[in-house]
Amino acid sequence: MPFVPTPLPVARKMLELAGAGPGDILYDLGCGDGRIPLLAVKEFNVDKAICIELREDLADKAEEEAERQGLKGRMEVRREDMFKADISDATIVTLFLLTSVNNELAPKLRKELRRGTRIVSHEFQITGWRPLAFATISEGHISHNIYLYVIGYSTR
Ligand SMILES: C[S@@+](CC[C@H](N)C(=O)[O-])C[C@H]1O[C@@H](n2cnc3c(N)ncnc32)[C@H](O)[C@@H]1O
């Protein structure tokens, strides 16, 4: 899957919709250049953000940016396959993948995440899950959809 970054205003809206803040541990699965975890730490003051990325060049970029912004203590980059990552301590998971990939991930999310964990997906839904909230935001000429799911509410 190619790297397509979430525009920052959309990322901000995702984190607002999830109610991100102190006490949260956020995972971005396929974090690209790390912009969502970086924003979560910098502007939303989450306790910790974990950036999971397979591509070395992107993981390097995310790590360099965390270092440059002095956020390395609270932002961790893991170079691994998101399907194999331990995400069990997450309170928020962010996704910008494809519906097919979301659906492949769904059993893992359901199995590993605790009740009440929020999952925010940019653009793509998780088939059969019930969103608790939905938002749209326009960036340039493009309208972006954001879906919020909560373990225990969206899943049964
Ligand atoms: C559409 S980009 C989204 C990047 C970032 N989350 C954002 O919203 O700006 C998807 C990213 O997922 C990464 N990716 C795809 N499959 C992966 C996997 N199995 N494990 C870890 N990262 C993966 C890609 O390398 C790419 O950087």
Ligand as a Chemical Component Dictionary entry (heavy atoms), coordinates in Angstrom:
data_LIG
# 
_chem_comp.id                   LIG 
_chem_comp.type                 NON-POLYMER 
_chem_comp.pdbx_formal_charge   0 
_chem_comp.three_letter_code    LIG 
# 
loop_
_chem_comp_atom.comp_id 
_chem_comp_atom.atom_id 
_chem_comp_atom.alt_atom_id 
_chem_comp_atom.type_symbol 
_chem_comp_atom.charge 
_chem_comp_atom.model_Cartn_x 
_chem_comp_atom.model_Cartn_y 
_chem_comp_atom.model_Cartn_z 
_chem_comp_atom.pdbx_ordinal 
LIG C1  C1  C 0  -2.072 5.675  3.378 1  
LIG S1  S1  S 1  -0.563 5.653  4.319 2  
LIG C2  C2  C 0  -1.093 6.479  5.821 3  
LIG C3  C3  C 0  0.038  7.110  6.595 4  
LIG C4  C4  C 0  -0.377 7.789  7.919 5  
LIG N1  N1  N 0  -1.128 6.893  8.769 6  
LIG C5  C5  C 0  -1.211 9.021  7.662 7  
LIG O1  O1  O 0  -2.436 8.940  7.834 8  
LIG O2  O2  O -1 -0.627 10.051 7.271 9  
LIG C6  C6  C 0  -0.458 3.925  4.790 10 
LIG C7  C7  C 0  0.878  3.519  5.385 11 
LIG O3  O3  O 0  0.784  2.180  5.875 12 
LIG C8  C8  C 0  2.045  1.556  5.703 13 
LIG N2  N2  N 0  1.803  0.093  5.774 14 
LIG C9  C9  C 0  1.115  -0.672 4.872 15 
LIG N3  N3  N 0  1.042  -1.952 5.291 16 
LIG C10 C10 C 0  1.687  -2.004 6.494 17 
LIG C11 C11 C 0  1.936  -3.050 7.437 18 
LIG N4  N4  N 0  1.496  -4.305 7.213 19 
LIG N5  N5  N 0  2.596  -2.750 8.575 20 
LIG C12 C12 C 0  3.049  -1.488 8.800 21 
LIG N6  N6  N 0  2.849  -0.439 7.943 22 
LIG C13 C13 C 0  2.182  -0.702 6.804 23 
LIG C14 C14 C 0  2.514  2.075  4.367 24 
LIG O4  O4  O 0  3.919  1.931  4.218 25 
LIG C15 C15 C 0  2.046  3.539  4.426 26 
LIG O5  O5  O 0  3.068  4.362  4.945 27 
# 
loop_
_chem_comp_bond.comp_id 
_chem_comp_bond.atom_id_1 
_chem_comp_bond.atom_id_2 
_chem_comp_bond.value_order 
_chem_comp_bond.pdbx_ordinal 
LIG C1  S1  SING 1  
LIG S1  C2  SING 2  
LIG S1  C6  SING 3  
LIG C2  C3  SING 4  
LIG C3  C4  SING 5  
LIG C4  N1  SING 6  
LIG C4  C5  SING 7  
LIG C5  O1  DOUB 8  
LIG C5  O2  SING 9  
LIG C6  C7  SING 10 
LIG C7  O3  SING 11 
LIG C7  C15 SING 12 
LIG O3  C8  SING 13 
LIG C8  N2  SING 14 
LIG C8  C14 SING 15 
LIG N2  C9  SING 16 
LIG N2  C13 SING 17 
LIG C9  N3  DOUB 18 
LIG N3  C10 SING 19 
LIG C10 C11 SING 20 
LIG C10 C13 DOUB 21 
LIG C11 N4  SING 22 
LIG C11 N5  DOUB 23 
LIG N5  C12 SING 24 
LIG C12 N6  DOUB 25 
LIG N6  C13 SING 26 
LIG C14 O4  SING 27 
LIG C14 C15 SING 28 
LIG C15 O5  SING 29 
# 
